[in-house]
Amino acid sequence: MPNVTFLPAGITAKGRIGQSLISVARAARIVIPQRCGGHASCQMCRVYLEEGSVSAPTALERRKMREADLQAGLRLACQVRLTALDCTIRLPESKLKSVVQAALARQKEEQSDETWKGWNG
Ligand code: FES
């Protein structure tokens, strides 16, 4: 039974050979966004293969994605099937989450600047 490690959460789950990556993620309570029910049309389930081995890109993936993205390890989790080998998968950071984190960091920085000015007159 191959192990799948999901980053950035760092959660490792066991899967079965031939099982879809998205179903392994679901069983491990890792949320991979999707809207098309696994038909390779929404492309919301994009993930990066960081290490290890999974099935070769399907015809649907080859039709929907750029070859350069596939070469870079970008895959559709609904199309990827596990092989006998372990793998490490990275979920792309949500754009909304990164915008909110940047705004919070900026706000924190501004507050610490104001506090510093308050102490120094
Ligand atoms: S779930 Fe829609 S492309 Fe994978």
Boltz pocket constraint, residues with backbone or C-beta under 6 A from the ligand:
constraints:
  - pocket:
      binder: B
      contacts: [[A, 33], [A, 34], [A, 35], [A, 36], [A, 37], [A, 38], [A, 39], [A, 40], [A, 41], [A, 42], [A, 43], [A, 44], [A, 45], [A, 76], [A, 77], [A, 78], [A, 79]]
      max_distance: 6.0
